[in-house]
Amino acid sequence: MAGIEISEITKIFPGEVTALSELDLSIEDGEFFALLGPSGCGKTTLLRTIAGLEPATSGSLDIGDRDVTSLPPGDRNVAMVFQDYALYPHMTVRDNIAYPLKVQKVGREARYGEAEKAGSSLSLDGLMDRRPGQLSGGQQQRVAVARAVACRPDVFLFDEPLSNLDAQLRLEARGFLKQLQKDLGTTTVYVTHDQGEALALADRMAVMDHGVIRQVGTPTELFHRPANVFVAGFIGSTPMNLIPGVLGDGNVRFDGGVLPLNGRGDTGGEVFYGIRPEYITIGDVGDISGTVAITENLGAQFLVTVDVAGQLIRAVVAEGSEPATGDTATVNPDPDRVLVYDRESGELTPGAGYH
């Protein structure tokens, strides 16, 4: 097993398209690390650069105590699971799992032994003689993972491996991948655009935007204290409310009224008042009043959008307590859960928020 050290990695594609810009990142030995961000942010390019499938334009990359910057993929001892699984349709499950070992010149008996062992660990017994076309999407995904496990790599690389599965299978596969990584203890880098996946799986994660990393931390850190408005708006099943206003004496003023803060005595400056929908209550008593514009059924909860002087403020409320569209309602943010961001830089201001 091995950690990964990325130093000032830049990747420029033909046409002067910069996919990665002087990127620094340390991934610890045995860590489950997620790369998260919108399409085109550079996360898959970074994963492919770690794998050696994309050569870096500049910078250095170490896996364990080896500088692998210039090494071809086959010499890096990494295993990659692709979004489409990349299984060979004419091969059996057994042969698909064993194929990378064949490329490494491992003998037939040894490689099939490893294939059987990896297949059994992923509950593929009874499917080893089938071909990919005879398998469900979830079974194909397990075959792709078994192929990676059989190689006994220093690092697992996953490129959105669950995106082709339906919702129920994704949940099952998510738990399976987390348990597998915990059991094997292999350093894992996992690319996804689904922040729910990243929050559920990762020990730590990085949020990327246009080839740079905007924040690195644990899922709890990124959810509760996003370092900038980009991360604040990206992390969470419902994005954080970012209400533009002016910082006052212990409050933030906006067109719809005065928003409470806790422990802030400074004044002046244009800011965003950041509060997650989960930390706002809806009622009929309070200082900030508006009209319910939308209610969205989330199952056991409702997402309620209130129009306050043209500013849309979202709150999550329990099923059965949701107001009706068109009702007048008040929004009451928990001042202990507020974050304040400088409006010009988009960065979290000193002393802002809760701990």
BAFISE-525353 format. One record per residue (C-alpha): residue in one letter; x, y, z. Coordinates in steps of 0.25 Angstrom, whole numbers, plus 5000, padded with zeros to 4 digits. Example, Ala and Ser with C-alpha at 12.3 -4.5 7.8 and 13.67 -1.06 7.14 Angstrom:
A504949825031
S505549965029
//
This chain:
M500050005000
A500450144998
G500050294999
I500050384988
E500850524987
I500450614976
S501350744974
E501050854965
I500350764955
T499950834942
K499250774930
I499050854917
F498350794906
P498550834891
G497950974888
E498451024902
V497350964910
T497750954924
A497150844931
L498050844944
S498750964949
E499950954958
L499150854967
D499650804980
L499050694988
S499450584998
I498650465000
E499050375012
D499350225011
G498050145013
E497150265011
F495850265004
F495950394996
A494850454988
L495050554976
L493750634975
G493350744965
P492450784954
S492650734939
G493950784933
C494550824947
G495850734944
K495550614954
T495550504943
T496850574937
L497450564951
L497150424953
R497650384939
T498950464942
I499150374955
A498850254946
G499850294936
L498850304925
E499050454923
P500450504924
A500650624933
T501150754926
S501950784938
G502050754953
S502350624960
L501550504965
D501950404976
I501350274980
G501850224992
D503350254992
R503450244977
D503450364967
V502550314956
T502350444948
S503050384936
L502650234938
P501650164928
P500350114934
G500749974935
D501950004944
R501150094954
N500449974961
V499050044961
A497749984957
M496650064951
V495150034950
F494450114939
Q493050174938
D492750074927
Y493449954934
A494249924921
L494049774922
Y494449694910
P493049634904
H493649514898
M494349464911
T493749394923
V493649464937
R494849384941
D495649424929
N495249564931
I495749564945
A497049494942
Y497449574929
P498249674936
L499049564943
K499249504929
V499849634924
Q500749634936
K501249494932
V500649424944
G500549274941
R499149214938
E498949134951
A499349254959
R498549364952
Y497249274952
G497449244966
E497549394969
A496249414960
E495449314968
K495949374981
A495549514977
G494249474970
S493849394983
S494149514992
L493149594983
S492049484983
L492249454968
D492249304971
G491449234961
L491649344951
M493049314947
D492749244934
R491749354929
R492149464920
P491849614923
G490649614914
Q489949514923
L490149594935
S489349714941
G489949844943
G490249824958
Q490949694954
Q491749754944
Q492249864953
R492649754963
V493449684952
A494149814949
V494549834964
A494949684965
R495849704954
A496549824961
V496549744974
A497249624968
C498449714964
R498749744978
P499049884974
D499649994983
V498550094979
F497150074974
L496550174965
F495050184962
D494450274951
E492950294955
P492850144956
L491350144961
S490750244951
N490150134942
L489450074953
D487950094957
A487750164970
Q487550044979
L488749974973
R489550104975
L489250094990
E489649954991
A490949964983
R491350084991
G491250015004
F491949894998
L493149984993
K493350055006
Q493349915014
L494349855003
Q495249975004
K495249965019
D495549815019
L496649835009
G497249965014
T497750005000
T497850144997
T496650184988
V496450304980
Y494950314976
V494450414965
T492950454966
H492050574962
D491050524973
Q491350594986
G490450494993
E491350384989
A492650464993
L492050495007
A491650355010
L492950285005
A494150375007
D495050385019
R495450525012
M495050595000
A495450704990
V494550794983
M495050834969
D494750954960
H495350984947
G496650904950
V496850954964
I496550904977
R495550994985
Q495550914998
V496150785004
G495550725017
T494650625023
P493250615019
T492850675032
E493750795030
L493350825016
F491850815020
H491950895032
R492950995029
P493151015014
A494351105011
N493651185000
V492351204993
F492651104982
V492850994992
A491651045000
G490751044988
F491250904983
I491250824996
G489950775002
S488750704996
T488050844997
P489050954994
M489351055005
N488551185005
L489451305001
I488751425004
P489451554999
G489451665010
V490251765018
L490951725031
G490351805043
D490551805058
G490251655061
N489351645048
V489351645033
R488351745027
F487651705013
D486451755006
G485551665014
G485951705028
V487051675038
L487751535039
P488251495052
L489751455055
N490351405068
G491651465073
R491951565062
G492251705066
D492851755054
T492051845044
G492151885029
G492451815017
E491651735006
V491451595010
F490751465007
Y489951415019
G490151265018
I489151165025
R488751025021
P487250995019
E487350895030
Y487651005040
I486451095037
T485051075043
I483751115036
G482651175044
D481651285046
V482351375056
G483651445053
D484351565047
I484651515033
S483351485026
G483051445011
T482151365002
V482351215000
A482751204986
I482951054984
T482850924993
E483650804989
N483350664995
L484650594999
G483850475006
A483950495021
Q484250645019
F483850765010
L484750865004
V484050995005
T484451124997
V484051255002
D484051384994
V484551495004
A484551624996
G485051554984
Q486051474991
L485751324991
I486051255004
R485951105005
A485651025018
V485550875021
V484350845029
A483750715035
E482650645027
G481250695032
S481750835036
E481950885022
P481151015018
A480351025006
T480851094993
G480451244994
D480351245009
T481051355017
A482151295025
T483351345034
V484751285032
N485551275045
P487051235043
D487851175055
P488851285058
D489851185063
R489851115049
V490151235041
L491451255032
V491851395026
Y492551405013
D493251525007
R492451564995
E493551604986
S494551494989
G493451384992
E494351335004
L493951305018
T494151425027
P494951415040
G494151375052
A493051335044
G492151225047
Y492051115057
H493051005061
//
